[in-house]
Amino acid sequence: MIKYSLVGYDGSDASQRAFRFAVELARCTGGRVRVVWVLQVSEGGADACALMMADSGTQRAQELLAELATIVPDSAQLVDIELTHGSPGDVLLSQVDEHGVDHIVIGHTERGALARWLLGSVSSNVLARAHVPVTIVR
């Protein structure tokens, strides 16, 4: 039975749908949800560097918890969060072993073939390499 689901969250509609799905699943199974927000320096620029170098992570974590509460009210008691940096696929997969995650939930955003080729697809990467069940929410 699924007890600890991991959600890759970036604020997009797709990640919000994934979060909703994971919380409902946790409610049904008596489980928990680990929400991981991965910051890529190439995408975040100066803000990403500032977050990694300064201790503003605590403030951003509180903002993230507030944001998640607007998506699914009363979910705070089911949710653990982590803000980190790196390659999203690699970070999500490393979370599985580090935290005993037994299920991954990822939102899928449609991109054109060129964008997938240039940027890659986190969902494809995780799906190909994960050793736990993966649910991709559209």
C-alpha positions as CSV (number, residue, x, y, z in Angstrom):
1,M,0.0,0.0,0.0
2,I,1.2,3.5,-0.8
3,K,2.3,5.3,2.4
4,Y,4.6,8.1,1.2
5,S,4.2,9.8,-2.1
6,L,6.6,12.3,-3.6
7,V,5.4,15.2,-5.6
8,G,7.7,17.3,-7.8
9,Y,6.3,20.8,-7.5
10,D,7.1,24.0,-9.5
11,G,3.8,26.0,-9.1
12,S,2.6,25.0,-12.6
13,D,-1.0,23.8,-13.2
14,A,0.4,20.4,-13.8
15,S,2.2,20.2,-10.5
16,Q,-0.8,21.6,-8.7
17,R,-2.9,18.7,-10.2
18,A,-0.2,16.3,-9.1
19,F,-0.3,17.7,-5.6
20,R,-4.1,17.4,-5.4
21,F,-3.9,13.8,-6.5
22,A,-1.2,12.9,-4.0
23,V,-3.1,14.5,-1.1
24,E,-6.3,12.6,-2.0
25,L,-4.4,9.4,-2.3
26,A,-2.7,10.0,1.1
27,R,-6.1,10.7,2.7
28,C,-7.4,7.4,1.3
29,T,-4.4,5.3,2.4
30,G,-3.5,7.1,5.7
31,G,-0.2,8.2,4.1
32,R,1.8,11.3,3.7
33,V,3.0,13.5,0.8
34,R,6.5,14.9,0.4
35,V,6.5,18.0,-1.8
36,V,9.9,18.9,-3.4
37,W,10.5,22.1,-5.1
38,V,13.7,21.9,-7.2
39,L,15.4,25.1,-8.2
40,Q,17.6,25.0,-11.3
41,V,20.2,27.8,-11.5
42,S,19.8,28.1,-15.2
43,E,16.1,28.8,-14.9
44,G,16.2,31.0,-11.8
45,G,19.2,33.2,-12.5
46,A,20.1,35.6,-9.8
47,D,17.1,34.6,-7.6
48,A,18.2,31.0,-7.6
49,C,21.7,31.9,-6.6
50,A,20.5,34.1,-3.8
51,L,18.2,31.4,-2.5
52,M,21.0,28.9,-2.5
53,M,23.5,31.2,-0.9
54,A,21.3,33.0,1.7
55,D,19.1,31.6,4.4
56,S,15.9,32.7,2.6
57,G,14.9,29.1,2.2
58,T,12.9,29.2,5.4
59,Q,10.8,32.1,4.2
60,R,10.2,30.4,0.8
61,A,9.2,27.2,2.6
62,Q,6.6,29.1,4.5
63,E,5.4,30.7,1.3
64,L,5.2,27.3,-0.3
65,L,3.2,25.8,2.5
66,A,0.8,28.7,2.2
67,E,0.5,28.2,-1.5
68,L,-0.2,24.5,-1.1
69,A,-2.9,25.3,1.5
70,T,-4.7,27.4,-1.1
71,I,-4.7,24.4,-3.5
72,V,-5.8,21.8,-0.9
73,P,-7.1,23.4,2.3
74,D,-6.4,21.3,5.5
75,S,-3.5,19.4,3.8
76,A,-0.7,20.8,6.0
77,Q,-0.9,17.8,8.4
78,L,-0.2,15.4,5.6
79,V,2.6,17.3,3.9
80,D,6.4,17.5,4.3
81,I,8.3,19.9,2.1
82,E,11.8,20.4,0.9
83,L,13.3,23.2,-1.2
84,T,16.5,22.2,-3.0
85,H,18.5,22.8,-6.1
86,G,19.8,20.6,-8.9
87,S,18.5,18.6,-11.8
88,P,14.8,17.9,-11.1
89,G,14.8,14.3,-12.2
90,D,18.0,13.5,-10.3
91,V,16.7,15.2,-7.1
92,L,13.4,13.5,-7.2
93,L,14.9,10.1,-7.7
94,S,17.4,10.6,-4.9
95,Q,14.5,11.5,-2.6
96,V,13.1,8.0,-2.9
97,D,16.0,6.3,-1.1
98,E,16.8,9.2,1.2
99,H,13.2,9.5,2.6
100,G,11.6,6.1,2.1
101,V,9.3,7.2,-0.6
102,D,7.2,4.4,-2.2
103,H,5.4,6.4,-4.9
104,I,6.2,9.3,-7.2
105,V,3.5,11.7,-8.6
106,I,4.5,14.1,-11.3
107,G,2.4,16.6,-13.3
108,H,2.9,16.4,-17.1
109,T,3.0,19.5,-19.2
110,E,2.7,19.2,-23.0
111,R,5.7,20.6,-24.8
112,G,6.5,20.4,-28.4
113,A,9.1,17.9,-29.7
114,L,11.8,20.6,-30.0
115,A,11.3,21.8,-26.4
116,R,11.4,18.2,-25.2
117,W,14.6,17.6,-27.1
118,L,16.3,20.7,-25.9
119,L,15.1,20.7,-22.3
120,G,14.3,17.1,-21.7
121,S,11.3,15.8,-19.8
122,V,11.4,15.4,-16.1
123,S,8.4,13.0,-16.2
124,S,10.1,10.8,-18.9
125,N,13.4,10.8,-17.0
126,V,11.8,9.8,-13.7
127,L,9.6,7.2,-15.3
128,A,12.5,5.6,-17.1
129,R,14.7,5.5,-13.9
130,A,12.4,5.1,-10.9
131,H,12.3,1.8,-9.0
132,V,9.0,2.7,-7.3
133,P,5.6,3.2,-9.0
134,V,5.2,6.5,-10.8
135,T,1.9,8.3,-11.5
136,I,1.9,11.0,-14.2
137,V,-1.0,13.4,-13.8
138,R,-2.2,15.2,-16.9
